[in-house]
């Protein structure tokens, strides 16, 4: 059975560290601690005294001062790993954690999980080809030498960098290494750890190289694991559930996140707020429990994106040159059907194709698989379609050889509507107003990843008002935009009323409009 030796790097709150160590060793696992040498001696003494009687706790033999982005974090990790290897010969796995991490699964669940697959878990993406680094230095982290701390010695850090750059002083990456990058929250097997320690003793050139790279805790273990372990024995992911904001800051979890955290596929989560006392107490008993009935819904990241995205309504990048300089054509008419229930709009589009000669397209800006003609690659991805939307629409008009064209948009695509209405072409909008019973909204939440089949009723109950308000808000934004030439089709309205809206929108005779308004099962979910 798997036995885990946790590698804990910490620098504050000795009482919390003692509690964390006791919780993680209560089920028979181990922990090796490196406590930052910058911390007060009294705090370290408190930790040593508090855990003196626990045989499953070891301490790094050497304590060093650690700084963000420095080699010192890797060196401190190696000191703790060496202590764990020596003290715990029965440890089969070594799991990196911090004081802000807490278990979200039981030890039994974690052991069974690790026993099921004989692999290492470490994010390790190609340093130069992946998009793991979103902004800032990339190659510069490696080819220049970084002796100073970017946060505490900012002037020296950047003076040194610019001096090397101006003088052309660079270095090569060790030729036999493929530099990898990823999260520092890894879980490695014992033989992998032993291979890495042996590598560090033999390859002084590699150690010298990494000592002056910037943020090496994101590259050192990630690179060495790929170097010493066969690819098929590596899972490039972390077992610690964590999320980041758009600004690269870690998301913090609070008392009301307990159910959400237990539903994620990770074994641990970070960052837990120091003020989340209730959450810490509840999670504190999870690891030592015998629970193995965790229901994995994995909706955390989608929920975060959904909720935070609602605060950014209206944000868009500046107009691209191809948007400014491309028009659909003054003599053309773009007919937009806006509907949240895609199947309703698709049924109407099918009717339009059958009963009129208008070319009509489904959700081409929302669905990758929308049936489109070959337009030289401009139609190949959603990103390209959206980025080159006016050029794309002009090509579609040219392809069909028609003056009028029908498309479908989700009601959330207000930016696209605004862009098309600002064009010289005539644009009309038909908004289809549907009813949204709870069952439909629950299904919608599951389809877009905001909830899973096993998501609790309590979470669903809290989520439903937010989704319903969001749908209503999208409709309100369309009304507030003040578009000209807007018609509405309403579920529950008289057929004659909907037919009148369709006749005006499509500019068709009353008989055709009535036929479309009577489309079988138009509003049925």
PyMOL commands that set and color helices and strands:
alter all, ss='L'
color gray80, all
select helices_A, chain A and resi 14-25+41-50+72-87+107-116+140-143+154-167+190-202+204-211+216-218+220-228+231-233+255-262+277-284+300-312+321-324+342-355+382-387+389-400+414-421+438-447+457-480+495-506+510-517
alter helices_A, ss='H'
color red, helices_A
select strands_A, chain A and resi 4-10+30-35+57-59+93-98+102-103+120-121+125-126+180-181+187-189+234-235+240-241+268-269+333-338+359-361+404-409+426-433+486-490
alter strands_A, ss='S'
color yellow, strands_A
deselect
rebuild
show_as cartoon
